[in-house]
Amino acid sequence: MLKNFLVTSNQTIKKSMQLINKNSHRCLIVVDNSNKMLGTLSDGDIRSALLKKNDLNKKISTIYNKNAKFVFNNNYSKEKIKNLLKNESYTIVPILNKDKTVFDVTHREKVFEKNKLKHNKLNAPVVIMAGGEGTRLLPFTKVLPKPLIPIKGKPVIEHIMEKFISFGINDFIFTINHKAEIVKAYFSELKSNSKIRFVEESFPLGTIGSIKFLEKKIKKDFFVANCDTIADIDYKDLYLFHKKNLNSITIVASAKEHQVPYGVCDLNNKGFLISIKEKPKFNFLANTGIYVLSPNVFKLIPKKKKFHFTNLISASKRKNFKIGVYPIDDNLWFDVGQWSELKKVVDFL
């Protein structure tokens, strides 16, 4: 529906993110109150704004693209639209009336046949960290390992894999420890076209230590995902973001807003009250547990020692490795490692 592509310039970043998720084409047409086109707003524009520490409640008027391409309704060809959409930076093309009001919008799925969209597929391995004990999901994890907790009749790990498979990724490596034999037994019976391998820890190696075993097996940039994180994101765009920025580590982070339910006292350096801020809101980027890593990080990880992702970040900073952040809308990911999130993900899937 056309209305899912339209946003006014006085709308907030937060609301615009929700609208982009709703149309699933990663872009909106910015219009005035008369429906005249002012420009476009892509998810990339929003990411840039968030990385510059813009507030989620900031208006989009200063961040959208005012030089966006479009065609007029009475003067365009399918070939012209195809040429525009062949450029990876365009996901939609607005179609305008003579007075520049929006008549319609087209996008890749309308213009190209599905079999011509295979360029979206990725050739990159995925390491899924599946060795944790799942203490937040007790008592279920006394019986089942966390990756096999069922959601809508299917283990959480399959939901995670399907998101990657939709981008043509079929190379999965699982790091396992707790109830490892049950995980391996499950996959031995699973009929899958994917390549599935295991790295088994003899003792817990922390949140990232076990990937050291893959140092000689992975020679290209690769994904790492926790086994309790389900995300509905564009993995191709994430991968290109990582490569384009020459990052050694890219962290997928959720744009969150938290409101303190109390009045907050603001004090001066002598301990006297300056003011009370009533129920203030704070914006921050939360780590989702999904990453893209380059092979050069392997050398920072010690052999057979407990090593957490925070340790890897510290070691990378000491070596001046580039660490990027890829912001996503908070509604696009779920931490299913806790009971409070399970109900949300059931409604989402």
C-alpha positions in Angstrom: 0.0 0.0 0.0 1.3 3.5 -0.9 0.6 4.9 2.5 3.2 2.5 4.0 5.9 4.3 1.9 5.0 7.9 2.9 6.2 9.9 5.8 6.1 13.6 6.6 9.2 15.6 7.3 8.1 16.4 10.9 7.9 12.7 11.8 10.4 11.3 14.4 13.3 8.9 13.6 11.6 6.3 15.9 8.3 6.4 14.0 10.0 6.4 10.6 12.0 3.2 11.6 8.7 1.5 12.3 7.2 2.6 9.0 10.3 1.3 7.1 9.9 -2.1 8.8 6.3 -2.1 7.8 6.9 -1.7 4.1 9.9 -4.0 4.1 11.7 -2.1 1.3 14.2 -0.1 3.5 13.1 3.3 2.3 10.3 5.9 2.6 9.2 8.9 0.5 9.3 12.1 2.5 6.3 14.3 1.7 4.8 17.6 2.8 1.2 18.0 4.0 0.0 18.2 0.4 1.7 14.9 -0.5 4.4 16.6 -2.5 7.7 14.7 -2.5 10.5 16.3 -0.6 13.0 13.5 -0.8 13.5 9.9 0.5 14.6 8.4 3.8 16.4 5.1 3.8 17.4 2.8 6.6 21.0 3.9 5.9 20.1 7.5 6.5 18.6 6.5 9.8 21.7 4.4 10.8 23.9 7.4 10.0 21.8 9.6 12.2 21.8 7.2 15.1 25.6 6.7 14.8 25.9 10.5 15.1 24.0 10.2 18.5 20.8 11.7 17.3 17.9 11.1 19.6 15.1 8.7 18.5 12.6 11.4 19.0 14.4 13.9 16.7 12.5 14.9 13.5 13.7 13.5 10.2 13.7 16.9 8.6 17.5 17.3 8.8 18.5 13.7 7.9 16.5 12.7 4.8 17.9 12.7 1.2 16.7 15.9 -0.5 18.2 14.9 -3.9 16.5 11.6 -4.4 15.7 10.2 -7.8 12.1 9.9 -9.1 10.1 9.6 -12.3 7.0 11.4 -13.6 3.9 9.4 -14.1 3.4 10.6 -17.7 7.1 10.4 -18.8 9.0 7.2 -17.8 9.9 3.9 -19.1 10.3 0.5 -17.4 13.9 0.5 -18.7 14.6 3.8 -16.8 13.3 2.4 -13.6 15.3 -0.8 -14.0 18.4 1.2 -14.5 17.8 3.1 -11.3 17.0 0.0 -9.3 20.2 -1.8 -10.6 22.1 0.7 -8.4 22.4 -1.0 -5.0 21.7 2.3 -3.2 18.1 2.4 -4.6 15.4 0.1 -3.3 12.4 2.1 -4.4 11.5 4.7 -7.2 8.8 7.2 -6.4 6.4 7.9 -9.3 5.1 11.5 -9.2 2.3 13.6 -10.8 3.2 16.8 -12.7 2.9 18.8 -9.5 5.3 16.4 -7.7 2.6 14.9 -5.6 3.2 11.1 -5.1 1.2 9.0 -7.6 2.7 5.6 -6.9 5.9 3.8 -5.9 7.7 0.9 -7.4 10.5 -1.4 -6.1 12.7 -4.3 -7.1 10.2 -7.1 -6.4 7.7 -5.4 -8.8 10.3 -4.7 -11.5 12.5 -7.8 -11.6 11.5 -11.4 -11.6 12.4 -13.4 -8.5 15.0 -15.5 -10.3 16.8 -12.2 -11.2 17.2 -11.3 -7.6 19.8 -14.0 -6.8 22.5 -11.4 -6.5 21.1 -10.9 -2.9 22.7 -14.3 -1.9 25.7 -14.3 0.3 28.7 -16.6 0.5 29.7 -16.3 4.1 29.9 -18.8 7.0 27.8 -18.3 10.2 29.2 -19.3 13.6 26.4 -19.9 16.1 27.4 -19.8 19.7 25.4 -22.6 21.2 27.4 -23.8 24.2 25.7 -21.9 27.1 23.7 -23.5 29.8 20.6 -21.4 29.3 20.2 -20.5 33.0 17.6 -17.8 32.2 15.3 -20.5 30.8 15.4 -22.9 33.7 13.8 -25.4 34.3 13.3 -26.2 30.6 17.1 -26.2 30.0 17.5 -28.9 32.6 16.0 -31.2 29.9 16.7 -29.5 26.6 19.7 -27.4 25.6 18.8 -23.8 24.8 19.1 -24.1 21.0 16.4 -26.7 21.0 13.8 -24.9 23.0 10.7 -25.0 20.7 8.9 -22.0 19.3 5.8 -22.7 17.2 6.8 -26.3 16.9 10.3 -25.7 15.7 13.6 -25.3 17.7 14.8 -21.7 18.1 18.0 -22.6 16.3 16.1 -23.5 13.1 14.3 -20.1 13.2 17.8 -18.4 13.4 19.2 -20.6 10.5 16.2 -19.8 8.3 16.8 -16.1 8.5 20.4 -16.7 7.2 19.3 -19.3 4.6 16.9 -16.7 3.1 20.0 -14.8 2.0 21.6 -17.9 0.4 23.8 -18.7 3.4 24.2 -22.4 3.9 27.4 -22.9 5.9 26.8 -23.2 9.7 29.3 -23.9 12.4 28.0 -24.5 15.9 30.1 -24.1 19.0 28.7 -26.5 21.6 29.3 -27.6 25.2 26.3 -27.9 27.5 24.3 -31.0 26.4 26.4 -31.2 23.3 25.4 -34.8 22.4 21.7 -33.8 22.3 22.4 -30.9 19.9 24.5 -33.2 17.6 21.9 -35.9 17.7 19.2 -33.5 16.7 21.1 -32.3 13.7 22.1 -35.8 12.7 18.4 -36.5 12.1 17.5 -33.2 10.6 17.1 -33.2 6.8 18.9 -30.1 5.7 20.7 -28.9 2.6 23.0 -26.8 4.7 26.6 -27.6 5.6 26.6 -28.1 9.4 29.8 -28.5 11.5 30.5 -28.5 15.2 33.2 -27.2 17.5 32.9 -28.8 20.9 34.4 -27.2 23.9 36.0 -29.4 26.5 35.1 -26.7 29.1 33.3 -23.3 28.8 35.4 -20.8 26.9 33.3 -17.7 27.4 31.1 -15.9 24.9 33.7 -15.8 22.0 36.7 -18.0 23.0 35.6 -21.1 21.2 35.9 -19.5 17.7 39.7 -19.8 18.1 39.3 -23.4 16.9 38.2 -22.0 13.6 41.3 -19.9 12.9 42.6 -22.2 10.1 39.1 -23.0 8.8 37.7 -19.6 8.1 39.6 -17.2 5.7 36.8 -14.7 4.9 34.6 -12.3 6.9 31.9 -14.3 8.7 28.8 -13.9 10.9 28.6 -14.7 14.6 25.2 -15.1 16.3 24.1 -16.1 19.7 21.7 -19.1 19.7 19.1 -17.2 21.6 18.8 -14.2 19.2 16.2 -14.1 16.4 16.5 -11.0 14.2 14.7 -10.0 11.0 17.4 -7.9 9.3 18.9 -7.6 5.9 22.1 -9.7 6.3 23.4 -8.7 2.9 23.2 -5.0 3.8 24.9 -5.7 7.1 27.7 -7.6 5.4 28.2 -4.8 2.8 28.2 -2.3 5.6 31.0 -4.2 7.4 33.0 -4.6 4.2 32.5 -1.0 3.0 33.7 0.4 6.3 36.7 -1.9 6.4 35.7 -3.0 9.9 37.3 -5.8 11.8 34.2 -6.1 14.0 30.7 -5.0 13.2 28.2 -5.1 16.1 24.4 -5.2 15.4 22.9 -2.9 18.0 19.2 -2.2 18.8 18.1 1.4 19.1 16.3 1.5 22.4 14.5 4.1 24.4 14.1 3.7 28.2 11.9 5.9 30.3 12.8 6.2 34.0 9.5 5.8 35.9 10.6 8.4 38.6 11.6 11.9 38.9 15.5 12.1 38.6 17.5 14.4 40.8 20.2 16.4 39.0 22.9 17.6 41.5 25.8 20.0 41.3 29.3 19.0 42.3 28.6 20.1 45.9 25.6 17.7 46.2 22.9 20.4 46.0 19.8 20.0 43.8 19.8 21.7 40.5 16.5 20.3 39.2 14.3 17.3 39.1 13.7 15.8 35.7 10.3 14.1 35.7 10.4 10.6 34.1 13.3 11.3 31.7 13.9 9.2 28.6 17.2 7.8 27.6 18.3 6.5 24.1 21.0 3.9 23.7 22.2 1.2 21.4 22.1 -2.3 22.9 24.2 -5.2 21.7 22.0 -7.9 20.1 24.6 -10.6 20.0 24.9 -10.6 16.2 28.2 -9.7 14.6 30.3 -9.7 11.5 34.0 -10.5 12.2 37.0 -10.4 10.0 39.6 -13.2 10.2 42.2 -10.9 11.7 40.5 -11.1 15.0 41.5 -14.7 15.5 45.0 -13.7 16.5 43.6 -11.7 19.4 41.9 -14.8 21.0 44.0 -17.0 23.3 44.0 -20.8 22.9 41.9 -22.8 25.3 41.2 -19.9 27.7 37.9 -18.3 28.7 37.5 -15.2 26.6 34.4 -13.0 26.4 33.3 -10.7 23.6 34.1 -7.7 25.8 37.7 -9.0 26.0 37.8 -9.2 22.2 36.6 -5.6 22.0 39.3 -4.4 24.4 42.0 -6.3 22.6 40.8 -4.9 19.2 40.8 -1.4 20.5 44.4 -1.8 21.7 45.4 -2.9 18.2 43.4 0.0 16.6 41.1 -2.4 14.7 38.0 -0.7 13.3 34.9 -1.6 15.3 31.6 -0.5 13.7 28.0 -0.5 14.9 25.0 -1.4 12.7 21.9 0.0 14.4 18.5 -1.7 13.9 15.0 -1.0 15.1 14.3 -2.5 18.5 11.3 -4.4 17.0 13.4 -6.4 14.7 15.2 -8.6 17.2 14.3 -10.8 20.2 16.4 -12.2 22.9 14.6 -15.6 23.3 17.0 -16.6 26.1 14.6 -15.1 28.6 11.0 -15.9 29.4 9.7 -12.4 29.0 10.7 -12.3 25.3 9.3 -15.7 24.3 5.7 -14.5 24.1 6.8 -11.6 21.9 8.6 -13.8 19.4 5.7 -16.2 19.1 3.5 -13.3 18.1 6.2 -12.1 15.7 7.0 -15.3 13.8 
